[in-house]
Amino acid sequence: MNMKMTLSDAKVILGFLLLISLIWAGYNSEHSDNEKLQTVTSFWLGLIVFMLMFYIVFSY
């Protein structure tokens, strides 16, 4: 199984990270008064970012 990251993979990951950032910024601005919701949203989006970074680091 080939686990090398290609340029296409990198473009998809960067696009996905940009999408996550936009969703996080927009969602937190809409729900800025609810701190619990911000915490849960930040946790799950942070977990997704961590998994993507894990893939990037260990695919080289």
N, C-alpha and C positions, 0 to 999 in steps of 0.2 A: 504494500500500500504506500502510495506517494504522499508524504506529509509536508512537502515543500510548499510554501506560500508563493503564489504567482502574483504578478502585477494586478491581474483582474481581481484576485482575492483581496488585495490591499485596497483597491478602489472601492469595493463593496463594503469592506469594514469601515473605511473612512466615511463613506456615505451614511452608513448605519450609525456611526458615532455622532455625525452631524445631526441626523434625524432625532436621535435620543436627546441630544442637547437642546434642540428646538422644542421637543415635546416637554422636556423637564422645565425649561424656562417659561413656556406658555402655561403649562399646568400649574406651576407654583405661583405665577402672577395672578391666575384666576382664583386660586384657593389660598391666598396669602394669610388669611385669618385662621385657617385650620392647621395648627402645627403638627398634629398627629398624622394627618393626611400627607403633609409635606415629608415627614420622616419616613413613612412607608413607601411613598413614591421614590424618594431619594435612595432608599435602601435597595429596592428592586432594580432601578435603573443603574445604580452603582454596581450591583452584582452582574448585570449584563455587560457593563463596560469592563469589569474585572475579567470576566470570561473571555471577552474579545482580546484583551491585552495578554492574557495567559496563552491564547492561541497564537498571537503574534510572536511572543517571546520563544515559545517552544516549537515553532514551525520552521525556524531558520537552522 
